[in-house]
Amino acid sequence: MFGVQFAVSSGRCTRGAFMVLIGVKEDFKRQLGCDYIMVIDTEGLKSPELAQLDESYEHDNELATLVVGLSDITVINIAMENCTEMKDILQIVVHAFLRMKEVGRKPCCQFVHQNVPDISAHDSNTRDRKLLLEQLNEMTRAAAKMEKRGKNNDKFTDVMEYNPEKNNWYIPALWHGNPPMAPVNAGYS
């Protein structure tokens, strides 16, 4: 994302969060109202290496709360390959949003759906957005119950500003077909 290269060993980073400052070009400084954008990467959530530790769940919640607390916008990258792992990560993020609501912040969240077969299939994507919102509502109720904050936290929109039509972005797969002989999808970029 943004051409940023974070340090990783093999596969996912598992040590928590990596941050990088990106300088804003002169043309956009006045428009954005800042000189730098800080990008924070938290691929370390639900890492297999930390899963054996007793406090890994609390560690993930604390890390997500720190990152969401520092952020103006949270971008959640949803790859369709592993739905169970994605649900776990979404629930951790909902915990962080609940904690932000408690201190009076309702952060903005954007969902980026990767490897979508047909980004122009409006009906299919609408159905997927509704399913995602139902799952987020379910996770919000579960997280609120665990955090003992069930009152007025029945829906995902209770803890953050979210519009299914405006807060979801779709990125097609890189390849048309199965690599290595498949052509590159021109719409990917």
N, C-alpha and C positions, 0 to 999 in steps of 0.2 A: 504494500500500500504506500502510495506517495513516493515510490522508489527508495524507500528506507530499507537499509539492510541491518538487521539486528544480529548480534552474535549468537549463533546457535551451534551446537555440536552436531549430533546426528539426529535428525527428526525435529521434534518440538523442543523449545527451550523449557526448562523445568525449574529454573531458579527464581521465578517470581516475575518481576517487571523490569523491562528495559525502557529507557527514555532517551529521546533525542530531540534537540532543538533544530527546527528548520527555519532559516531566515526567510522573511517575507520580502518579496521584491518591492522596490520603491513604488511601483504603480498601484500596489494593493495595500500598502501600509495605512493610508488614510481610510480606505474603504473598510478594511478589517479592524482598524483601531489597535493594531499591535505590530511589533517588530519581529516577533518570533511566534511559531506555533510549536508547542510541545506535544510530541506523539509518544504515547505510553503503550507498550505492548505487554499483554499479560497472558501469553500462551501457556504459562506455567500453571494455570488453574486446572485442577483435576489431573495433574501429571501422574503417570503410572508409578514413577519412582517414589513419590511422596504418599501414594495411596495406602501403603502399608502402615504408615505412622498413625497413631491414635488421634493426634490433633490436626490431621490434614484437612478435615472439614472446616474447623475453626480457622486454620491458616488461610484457606481459600476465601472464606467469608471476610476475614480481615484485609486480605490483599485486595479483593474486589471493592470493599468499602473505601480503602485508601485511594484507589485509582478513580473510582466514580466520584469521590469527594474532590479530587483535584481537577476533574474534567468538566468542561462546559458541554461537550458532546461525547456520548459513549457510542462507539460503533461496534456492533456485535456481528461477527462474521459467521454466517451459518452455512456450513458445507453439508450437503445432503447425505454424506456417506455414513455417518454414525449418529443416528437419532437419539439413542440412549445417552451417550456422552453429551450431546448438545443440550438435552433436557436438564442434565445435572448442572451444566455451566449456566444455563438460563436461570435455574433456581438460585444459584449462588449470586448472580447479578441482581435478582429480585430482592434478595436479602439486603444487598447494598442499597438499592433504591428505597427500601423500607427505612433503613437507617438515615438516609438523606432526607426523607420526608419528615422524620422526627426532628431534625435540626432546621427544618423550614426550606429545604431545597428540593425542587422538582427538576432534575436534569433532563436534558434532551437525549433521546436514544434513537439511533438509526440501525436498521437491520439490513445487512448485505447478504443476499442469497447467492451463493456461488454454484456454478455448474448447472444452471437452470437450462433444461433442454430447449425450451422455446420461450424466450422472454416476451414474445408478443402474444402469447396465449393468455389473453386477459381473463377468461372464465376460470381457467386452471389456477392462475396466480391469485385471483380473488378468493377462490376456495382455499388455497394454501394460506393466504393471509388470515382468513377467518379461523382456520384450524390453529394457526400460530397464536392468535389472540385468545382462543379458548384454552390452549395450553398455558399461556402466560397468566390468564385469570386463575387457572387451577393452581399454578405454582405460587401465585401471589397469596392465595388463601392458605396454602400449606406453609409458606414462609412466614406469613403473619401469625399463624398458630404457633409455629416453633419459636418465634421471637416474642410471643405473648403480646401481639399487637393486632389482634383479630378485628377489633372494632374499627369500622370505616375503611377496611382494607380488603374488600371483596373482589375488586377488579384491578387489573394491571393499571388502568387509567387512574385509579385512586392514588397510586404512588408516583406516577410520572405522567408527563405530557406525551401522549401517543395517539397518532392518527394512522390507521392501517394503510390508508391511501398515500400518505405523504412520507411515512417513515420506513418504507421498504424499498430496497433497490435490488435489481436483478442483474447478475453478470452471467452471460452464457458460458458454456464450456469452451476451453481453448481449441478443441479439435472438433471438426465435422466428422463424426464417426469414431472408429477405434484406431488409436495410434499403433504403430509408427507410420503407417502408410496414409493416414487420414490427412486431409488438407487442414491448414490452420483456419479457424473461424475469423473472418475479417471483422465481425461485430464485437469480438472480444475486447478490443481496446476502447 
